Amino acid sequence: MVLQKAVDNLKDKSNDEKKAVASGVAIGVVVILLAAWGFLFVKKLQKGTELQLGGGAQSEFDFESVKKAQQQLKQDFQYSADELRAIRDSAVSGQVGTEVQTGGGSQSEPFDAPQDSF
């Protein structure tokens, strides 16, 4: 009943006043939650239970599988890099071979990079 009356009173207020009330309620809820958490935290400290502030799963993590995956990625990347290098080299040798075969044509490079002047 009291809550309904308060809501009805807010309907007649401006938007700024509504925002102020909503902000106050939100801050109140956060303060209550922090107080409850602090109370429970202190209670655990007084019991003497060991608190684990970090991730407890870290000790259970299998680093061997991570190392294997890392090695596999390195091998795959090395294979890809070698394969791309071979493709590039074969393409370059194919371009050089066609330029030599055409003979007296233009003396242009296979790739003319633009010259920047600053």
Backbone as JSON Lines, residues from 0, in Angstrom:
{"i":0,"aa":"M","n":[0.81,-1.18,0.0],"ca":[0.0,0.0,0.0],"c":[0.87,1.26,0.0]}
{"i":1,"aa":"V","n":[1.83,1.29,0.88],"ca":[2.72,2.46,0.96],"c":[3.55,2.57,-0.32]}
{"i":2,"aa":"L","n":[3.99,1.45,-0.81],"ca":[4.8,1.43,-2.03],"c":[3.98,1.91,-3.22]}
{"i":3,"aa":"Q","n":[2.73,1.51,-3.29],"ca":[1.85,1.94,-4.38],"c":[1.61,3.44,-4.33]}
{"i":4,"aa":"K","n":[1.48,3.97,-3.13],"ca":[1.27,5.41,-2.97],"c":[2.52,6.19,-3.41]}
{"i":5,"aa":"A","n":[3.7,5.66,-3.09],"ca":[4.95,6.31,-3.5],"c":[5.1,6.28,-5.02]}
{"i":6,"aa":"V","n":[4.72,5.17,-5.64],"ca":[4.8,5.08,-7.11],"c":[3.82,6.05,-7.75]}
{"i":7,"aa":"D","n":[2.64,6.17,-7.2],"ca":[1.65,7.11,-7.74],"c":[2.14,8.55,-7.62]}
{"i":8,"aa":"N","n":[2.81,8.89,-6.53],"ca":[3.36,10.23,-6.37],"c":[4.47,10.51,-7.38]}
{"i":9,"aa":"L","n":[5.23,9.48,-7.74],"ca":[6.32,9.66,-8.71],"c":[5.79,9.89,-10.12]}
{"i":10,"aa":"K","n":[4.61,9.39,-10.41],"ca":[4.06,9.56,-11.75],"c":[3.81,11.02,-12.08]}
{"i":11,"aa":"D","n":[3.55,11.82,-11.07],"ca":[3.27,13.24,-11.28],"c":[4.54,14.09,-11.34]}
{"i":12,"aa":"K","n":[5.69,13.51,-11.01],"ca":[6.95,14.27,-10.95],"c":[7.58,14.34,-12.34]}
{"i":13,"aa":"S","n":[8.6,15.23,-12.48],"ca":[9.31,15.37,-13.75],"c":[10.3,14.21,-13.93]}
{"i":14,"aa":"N","n":[10.82,14.11,-15.14],"ca":[11.76,13.03,-15.45],"c":[13.03,13.11,-14.61]}
{"i":15,"aa":"D","n":[13.49,14.34,-14.34],"ca":[14.71,14.49,-13.54],"c":[14.51,13.96,-12.12]}
{"i":16,"aa":"E","n":[13.35,14.23,-11.56],"ca":[13.07,13.74,-10.21],"c":[12.92,12.22,-10.21]}
{"i":17,"aa":"K","n":[12.36,11.67,-11.28],"ca":[12.23,10.21,-11.39],"c":[13.62,9.56,-11.47]}
{"i":18,"aa":"K","n":[14.51,10.18,-12.25],"ca":[15.87,9.66,-12.37],"c":[16.61,9.73,-11.03]}
{"i":19,"aa":"A","n":[16.39,10.81,-10.3],"ca":[17.04,10.96,-9.0],"c":[16.58,9.86,-8.03]}
{"i":20,"aa":"V","n":[15.28,9.57,-8.04],"ca":[14.75,8.52,-7.16],"c":[15.3,7.16,-7.58]}
{"i":21,"aa":"A","n":[15.33,6.9,-8.9],"ca":[15.86,5.62,-9.39],"c":[17.33,5.46,-9.04]}
{"i":22,"aa":"S","n":[18.11,6.53,-9.16],"ca":[19.52,6.48,-8.8],"c":[19.71,6.21,-7.32]}
{"i":23,"aa":"G","n":[18.9,6.85,-6.51],"ca":[18.97,6.63,-5.07],"c":[18.66,5.19,-4.7]}
{"i":24,"aa":"V","n":[17.64,4.62,-5.35],"ca":[17.28,3.23,-5.07],"c":[18.42,2.3,-5.51]}
{"i":25,"aa":"A","n":[19.0,2.56,-6.69],"ca":[20.09,1.72,-7.17],"c":[21.3,1.79,-6.25]}
{"i":26,"aa":"I","n":[21.64,2.97,-5.78],"ca":[22.77,3.12,-4.86],"c":[22.48,2.41,-3.55]}
{"i":27,"aa":"G","n":[21.25,2.51,-3.08],"ca":[20.87,1.82,-1.84],"c":[21.01,0.31,-1.97]}
{"i":28,"aa":"V","n":[20.59,-0.25,-3.1],"ca":[20.7,-1.7,-3.32],"c":[22.17,-2.12,-3.34]}
{"i":29,"aa":"V","n":[23.0,-1.34,-4.01],"ca":[24.43,-1.68,-4.09],"c":[25.07,-1.62,-2.7]}
{"i":30,"aa":"V","n":[24.73,-0.62,-1.92],"ca":[25.29,-0.51,-0.57],"c":[24.87,-1.7,0.29]}
{"i":31,"aa":"I","n":[23.61,-2.09,0.19],"ca":[23.13,-3.24,0.97],"c":[23.86,-4.51,0.55]}
{"i":32,"aa":"L","n":[24.04,-4.72,-0.75],"ca":[24.75,-5.92,-1.23],"c":[26.21,-5.92,-0.78]}
{"i":33,"aa":"L","n":[26.87,-4.77,-0.86],"ca":[28.27,-4.7,-0.42],"c":[28.39,-4.95,1.09]}
{"i":34,"aa":"A","n":[27.46,-4.43,1.85],"ca":[27.49,-4.65,3.3],"c":[27.3,-6.14,3.62]}
{"i":35,"aa":"A","n":[26.36,-6.79,2.94],"ca":[26.14,-8.22,3.17],"c":[27.37,-9.03,2.77]}
{"i":36,"aa":"W","n":[27.97,-8.69,1.64],"ca":[29.17,-9.41,1.2],"c":[30.31,-9.19,2.2]}
{"i":37,"aa":"G","n":[30.5,-7.96,2.65],"ca":[31.55,-7.66,3.63],"c":[31.33,-8.43,4.93]}
{"i":38,"aa":"F","n":[30.1,-8.5,5.37],"ca":[29.78,-9.25,6.59],"c":[30.14,-10.72,6.42]}
{"i":39,"aa":"L","n":[29.74,-11.31,5.32],"ca":[30.05,-12.73,5.09],"c":[31.55,-12.96,4.92]}
{"i":40,"aa":"F","n":[32.24,-12.01,4.29],"ca":[33.68,-12.12,4.09],"c":[34.4,-12.11,5.44]}
{"i":41,"aa":"V","n":[34.03,-11.17,6.31],"ca":[34.65,-11.09,7.63],"c":[34.33,-12.33,8.45]}
{"i":42,"aa":"K","n":[33.13,-12.83,8.3],"ca":[32.73,-14.04,9.02],"c":[33.6,-15.23,8.61]}
{"i":43,"aa":"K","n":[33.9,-15.34,7.31],"ca":[34.78,-16.43,6.85],"c":[36.2,-16.24,7.37]}
{"i":44,"aa":"L","n":[36.65,-15.0,7.43],"ca":[37.99,-14.74,7.96],"c":[38.08,-15.14,9.43]}
{"i":45,"aa":"Q","n":[37.05,-14.87,10.17],"ca":[37.05,-15.21,11.59],"c":[37.01,-16.71,11.81]}
{"i":46,"aa":"K","n":[36.37,-17.44,10.92],"ca":[36.34,-18.89,11.04],"c":[37.72,-19.49,10.78]}
{"i":47,"aa":"G","n":[38.54,-18.77,10.05],"ca":[39.88,-19.25,9.76],"c":[39.94,-20.12,8.51]}
{"i":48,"aa":"T","n":[38.91,-20.1,7.72],"ca":[38.95,-20.88,6.49],"c":[39.92,-20.21,5.52]}
{"i":49,"aa":"E","n":[40.56,-21.04,4.75],"ca":[41.54,-20.52,3.79],"c":[40.79,-19.94,2.6]}
{"i":50,"aa":"L","n":[41.09,-18.68,2.32],"ca":[40.44,-18.01,1.2],"c":[41.31,-18.13,-0.03]}
{"i":51,"aa":"Q","n":[40.71,-18.51,-1.13],"ca":[41.41,-18.55,-2.4],"c":[40.92,-17.39,-3.24]}
{"i":52,"aa":"L","n":[41.71,-16.35,-3.29],"ca":[41.31,-15.18,-4.04],"c":[41.57,-15.35,-5.53]}
{"i":53,"aa":"G","n":[42.53,-16.19,-5.87],"ca":[42.84,-16.43,-7.28],"c":[41.98,-17.54,-7.82]}
{"i":54,"aa":"G","n":[42.24,-17.91,-9.06],"ca":[41.49,-19.0,-9.68],"c":[41.95,-20.33,-9.15]}
{"i":55,"aa":"G","n":[41.1,-21.09,-8.53],"ca":[41.45,-22.39,-8.0],"c":[41.69,-23.41,-9.09]}
{"i":56,"aa":"A","n":[41.18,-23.17,-10.27],"ca":[41.35,-24.12,-11.37],"c":[42.75,-24.05,-11.96]}
{"i":57,"aa":"Q","n":[43.52,-23.05,-11.61],"ca":[44.87,-22.91,-12.17],"c":[45.74,-24.1,-11.82]}
{"i":58,"aa":"S","n":[45.63,-24.62,-10.59],"ca":[46.46,-25.75,-10.19],"c":[46.04,-27.02,-10.91]}
{"i":59,"aa":"E","n":[44.79,-27.1,-11.35],"ca":[44.3,-28.26,-12.05],"c":[44.52,-28.17,-13.55]}
{"i":60,"aa":"F","n":[45.03,-27.07,-14.02],"ca":[45.2,-26.85,-15.45],"c":[46.34,-27.72,-15.97]}
{"i":61,"aa":"D","n":[46.15,-28.34,-17.11],"ca":[47.14,-29.23,-17.7],"c":[48.01,-28.44,-18.68]}
{"i":62,"aa":"F","n":[49.22,-28.1,-18.23],"ca":[50.1,-27.32,-19.08],"c":[50.71,-28.16,-20.2]}
{"i":63,"aa":"E","n":[50.73,-29.45,-20.04],"ca":[51.3,-30.32,-21.07],"c":[50.47,-30.24,-22.35]}
{"i":64,"aa":"S","n":[49.17,-30.22,-22.22],"ca":[48.32,-30.12,-23.41],"c":[48.5,-28.78,-24.1]}
{"i":65,"aa":"V","n":[48.75,-27.74,-23.32],"ca":[48.98,-26.42,-23.91],"c":[50.28,-26.42,-24.69]}
{"i":66,"aa":"K","n":[51.31,-27.04,-24.14],"ca":[52.6,-27.11,-24.84],"c":[52.48,-27.91,-26.13]}
{"i":67,"aa":"K","n":[51.72,-29.0,-26.09],"ca":[51.54,-29.8,-27.3],"c":[50.8,-29.01,-28.37]}
{"i":68,"aa":"A","n":[49.77,-28.31,-27.96],"ca":[49.0,-27.5,-28.91],"c":[49.87,-26.39,-29.49]}
{"i":69,"aa":"Q","n":[50.71,-25.8,-28.66],"ca":[51.6,-24.74,-29.14],"c":[52.59,-25.28,-30.15]}
{"i":70,"aa":"Q","n":[53.16,-26.44,-29.88],"ca":[54.09,-27.07,-30.82],"c":[53.39,-27.41,-32.13]}
{"i":71,"aa":"Q","n":[52.16,-27.9,-32.05],"ca":[51.41,-28.24,-33.26],"c":[51.14,-27.0,-34.09]}
{"i":72,"aa":"L","n":[50.79,-25.9,-33.44],"ca":[50.56,-24.65,-34.16],"c":[51.84,-24.15,-34.83]}
{"i":73,"aa":"K","n":[52.96,-24.26,-34.12],"ca":[54.23,-23.84,-34.71],"c":[54.57,-24.68,-35.93]}
{"i":74,"aa":"Q","n":[54.35,-25.99,-35.85],"ca":[54.64,-26.86,-36.98],"c":[53.73,-26.53,-38.16]}
{"i":75,"aa":"D","n":[52.45,-26.32,-37.89],"ca":[51.52,-25.98,-38.96],"c":[51.89,-24.65,-39.61]}
{"i":76,"aa":"F","n":[52.26,-23.69,-38.79],"ca":[52.64,-22.39,-39.33],"c":[53.92,-22.49,-40.15]}
{"i":77,"aa":"Q","n":[54.87,-23.26,-39.66],"ca":[56.14,-23.43,-40.38],"c":[55.88,-24.1,-41.73]}
{"i":78,"aa":"Y","n":[55.0,-25.12,-41.74],"ca":[54.67,-25.81,-42.98],"c":[54.01,-24.84,-43.95]}
{"i":79,"aa":"S","n":[53.1,-24.02,-43.46],"ca":[52.41,-23.06,-44.32],"c":[53.38,-22.02,-44.86]}
{"i":80,"aa":"A","n":[54.29,-21.54,-44.02],"ca":[55.26,-20.55,-44.46],"c":[56.18,-21.14,-45.52]}
{"i":81,"aa":"D","n":[56.64,-22.39,-45.32],"ca":[57.5,-23.03,-46.3],"c":[56.75,-23.25,-47.62]}
{"i":82,"aa":"E","n":[55.5,-23.64,-47.52],"ca":[54.7,-23.88,-48.71],"c":[54.48,-22.58,-49.49]}
{"i":83,"aa":"L","n":[54.17,-21.51,-48.8],"ca":[53.99,-20.22,-49.46],"c":[55.29,-19.71,-50.08]}
{"i":84,"aa":"R","n":[56.39,-19.92,-49.39],"ca":[57.68,-19.51,-49.93],"c":[57.99,-20.28,-51.22]}
{"i":85,"aa":"A","n":[57.67,-21.58,-51.25],"ca":[57.91,-22.38,-52.45],"c":[57.04,-21.91,-53.6]}
{"i":86,"aa":"I","n":[55.78,-21.57,-53.3],"ca":[54.88,-21.06,-54.35],"c":[55.41,-19.74,-54.89]}
{"i":87,"aa":"R","n":[55.85,-18.87,-54.0],"ca":[56.39,-17.57,-54.43],"c":[57.62,-17.76,-55.29]}
{"i":88,"aa":"D","n":[58.53,-18.64,-54.86],"ca":[59.75,-18.87,-55.62],"c":[59.45,-19.45,-57.0]}
{"i":89,"aa":"S","n":[58.5,-20.38,-57.07],"ca":[58.17,-20.96,-58.38],"c":[57.51,-19.92,-59.28]}
{"i":90,"aa":"A","n":[56.7,-19.01,-58.7],"ca":[56.08,-17.96,-59.49],"c":[57.12,-16.98,-60.0]}
{"i":91,"aa":"V","n":[58.07,-16.63,-59.15],"ca":[59.12,-15.71,-59.56],"c":[59.98,-16.33,-60.65]}
{"i":92,"aa":"S","n":[60.33,-17.61,-60.49],"ca":[61.15,-18.26,-61.51],"c":[60.37,-18.39,-62.81]}
{"i":93,"aa":"G","n":[59.06,-18.58,-62.75],"ca":[58.24,-18.65,-63.96],"c":[58.18,-17.3,-64.65]}
{"i":94,"aa":"Q","n":[58.13,-16.21,-63.91],"ca":[58.12,-14.88,-64.51],"c":[59.46,-14.54,-65.14]}
{"i":95,"aa":"V","n":[60.52,-14.9,-64.46],"ca":[61.86,-14.64,-65.0],"c":[62.06,-15.44,-66.27]}
{"i":96,"aa":"G","n":[61.58,-16.69,-66.28],"ca":[61.72,-17.53,-67.48],"c":[60.96,-16.96,-68.66]}
{"i":97,"aa":"T","n":[59.77,-16.4,-68.46],"ca":[59.01,-15.85,-69.57],"c":[59.63,-14.55,-70.06]}
{"i":98,"aa":"E","n":[60.22,-13.76,-69.2],"ca":[60.87,-12.52,-69.63],"c":[62.12,-12.82,-70.44]}
{"i":99,"aa":"V","n":[62.84,-13.85,-70.04],"ca":[64.05,-14.21,-70.78],"c":[63.67,-14.77,-72.14]}
{"i":100,"aa":"Q","n":[62.58,-15.52,-72.22],"ca":[62.15,-16.11,-73.49],"c":[61.66,-15.05,-74.45]}
{"i":101,"aa":"T","n":[60.99,-14.01,-73.97],"ca":[60.49,-12.99,-74.88],"c":[61.62,-12.15,-75.45]}
{"i":102,"aa":"G","n":[62.7,-12.08,-74.74],"ca":[63.91,-11.45,-75.29],"c":[63.83,-9.95,-75.31]}
{"i":103,"aa":"G","n":[63.83,-9.33,-76.52],"ca":[64.04,-7.91,-76.68],"c":[62.88,-7.03,-76.32]}
{"i":104,"aa":"G","n":[61.94,-7.49,-75.59],"ca":[60.8,-6.65,-75.19],"c":[61.24,-5.62,-74.18]}
{"i":105,"aa":"S","n":[60.32,-5.17,-73.38],"ca":[60.64,-4.15,-72.38],"c":[61.46,-4.77,-71.26]}
{"i":106,"aa":"Q","n":[62.22,-3.96,-70.63],"ca":[63.09,-4.39,-69.53],"c":[62.43,-4.12,-68.19]}
{"i":107,"aa":"S","n":[61.11,-4.2,-68.11],"ca":[60.41,-3.85,-66.88],"c":[60.53,-4.95,-65.85]}
{"i":108,"aa":"E","n":[60.4,-4.55,-64.61],"ca":[60.39,-5.49,-63.48],"c":[59.05,-6.2,-63.45]}
{"i":109,"aa":"P","n":[59.0,-7.4,-62.85],"ca":[57.7,-8.06,-62.72],"c":[56.71,-7.26,-61.87]}
{"i":110,"aa":"F","n":[57.24,-6.48,-60.93],"ca":[56.38,-5.67,-60.08],"c":[57.04,-4.32,-59.92]}
{"i":111,"aa":"D","n":[56.4,-3.3,-60.45],"ca":[56.95,-1.95,-60.31],"c":[56.34,-1.32,-59.09]}
{"i":112,"aa":"A","n":[57.14,-1.14,-58.05],"ca":[56.67,-0.51,-56.83],"c":[56.64,0.99,-57.04]}
{"i":113,"aa":"P","n":[55.63,1.67,-56.58],"ca":[55.58,3.13,-56.73],"c":[56.69,3.78,-55.9]}
{"i":114,"aa":"Q","n":[57.26,4.81,-56.46],"ca":[58.34,5.53,-55.79],"c":[57.72,6.69,-55.02]}
{"i":115,"aa":"D","n":[57.91,6.69,-53.71],"ca":[57.41,7.78,-52.88],"c":[58.49,8.83,-52.75]}
{"i":116,"aa":"S","n":[58.12,10.06,-52.95],"ca":[59.08,11.15,-52.75],"c":[58.54,12.04,-51.66]}
{"i":117,"aa":"F","n":[59.32,12.23,-50.65],"ca":[58.91,13.07,-49.52],"c":[59.7,14.34,-49.51]}
